[in-house]
Each structure stands twice: as structure tokens, then as C-alpha cells.
Amino acid sequence: MIKDIRITGIDVIKFQFETKDLGPDTYYNSFNTVYTPGHIWKRTGHILQIHTSAGVTGEYAGGNASDYAQMMMFVNYLIGKNPLQRELIYNDVKRALRKYDRMSMGPVDIALWDLAGKLYDAPIYELLGGYRKALPAYASTYHGDENGGLDTPEAFADFAEQCYDMGFRAFKIHGWSHAPIQREVDNVLTVRKRVGDKMDLMLDPACEYETFADALRVGRACDEANFFWYEDPFKDGGLSSFAQRRLRQLITTPILMGEHVRTLEPKVDAVVAEATDYM
């Protein structure tokens, strides 16, 4: 039994790092990360630290400036709380942020789980009841570019084969920003033709498609190519369970969504509404 402990302080550490040959997709809206030969991208990272009276610190690496700005709305609430009462903290903060996107809840919740693992001297998967020691991994692409990297369906197929040679047996595609929808269809079909049935294939448009018709057209290409899943095609980020459900009714490829749906309740709604196969 762990004695009563309290949160005593919170730090956010900012650090700078560089990535080579990557940059924003400046040829469209700069929202996606793409291959950019010769470019050095200077970026800012964050580490959240939650300190306790037990001398143990929970940590999370990630997030952006807006997440931590939002966290300032409830950081004083956290001081003095028992860090093991994650559900109480989660629900109180959820209510406090009801008018906002609640992105700042995630870093805190993850840091509190990290803290629990350190206090109990156990990995989180064990605290959650997990038993598997290894999980299959898939290769995941950056977005398609116009810079000589993943700039054609054939380039994506080449990369899929390269990933297969590295030991990956599944490959997830992120297509282009605002591409002609036929290019997306061709990408799906070309990669499958190249790798045959030796790899599971997934498609994540990352909410790029403009219309339901475009999403349906690519979804039917995924059916033809026997894709393992089709993820977040709509620009709404998966918020419309009705649109997701209708798409699911019209294609056979399993739907994956939920990355951009915040908190538990709307995710449950999507499952109950039969809007997705995977969450």
C-alpha cells in the first residue's frame, strides 16, 4: 500500500531539435510533414514533469505550445491532489475544459500513468493487466510530396518493398495534400499490385478528402485492393458518426477512426452508432 502522496509541482521543459530532409508541405498549406531534401527543420519539443511529495516524478514527452497554454487553466487545481486518483482528476479537468478541445488532458493523464508505474515499479502494460511481451509493428509513411520522395504511386510501392525487406509485414500510406482523387486511387491499387498479398496495407488520408464522394471512391479502391483498414478520410476528423456509418455501410474495408475525437464519451458514441470497426 502506497502512503498518501500529493502533487507538489509541475514543470514544462522546452527544447530545440532539428530534423534533416523534412519540412512542411509548402506547395499547399504547410500542415503536413513531407520529404524536403537538403532542408534542416528547427523545431520545438516539450517535456511535462509532475513532481510529488514521494520524490517520484511522472513525465510525458510531446505536445505543443497550445496544449501547455491550455494546461495553465487547471494547473493550480493539480497542486495538492493525489496523483494516483487519475479518474477524479480526469473528470474534474474534463468539466473544466468543456468549452475547449481538451488536448491538454492527455499529457497530464499520461504523466500520471508514468508516475504510477514508477511508484509500483511496474510497466504500464502490466498495471493494465497486459501479458504480451511483443506486438507486431507496421511501417508508416510521411505524406506524399512533390520533391522527389514519395511523389508517385510507384515511389510509395518502392518504399513498401524497402520496408518489407527491413522486416515489416504491414505498411500504412499517407497520401498527398489536396491531391486529385484519382491519384489517391492509383496509389492504393499500385502499392497492392506491387507487394501482392505478402503485406497488410492500410490507408490514412489524415482527413484530407473534400467530399463524401471522394472518400467513397477511395474506399472502394481499398476494397478492390483488400486493405486492412481505411482511416479518417473526412475533414471533420471523424466527428460525424452518421457520415462514418454511411461510408462503412457502402464499403467492406474496415474503418478506423477516433484519433481526433476527444475524451471517452464521443468515442463510445461512435462505436454504438456503428460508425467504425476499429477505435
Secondary structure, DSSP 8 states (H G I E B T S, - for coil): ------EEEEEEEEEEEEEEEEEE-TTTTS-SEEEEEEEEEEEEEEEEEEEETTS-EEEEE---HHHHHHHTTTHHHHTTS-TT-HHHHHHHHHHHTTTS--TTHHHHHHHHHHHHHHHHTS-HHHHTT---S-----EEEEE--SSSSS-SHHHHHHHHHHHHHTT--EEEEE--TT--HHHHHHHHHHHHHHHTTSSEEEE---S-B-SHHHHHHHHHHHHHTT-SEEE--BTTTT--HHHHHHHHHH--S-EE--TT--SHHHHHHHHHTT--SB-
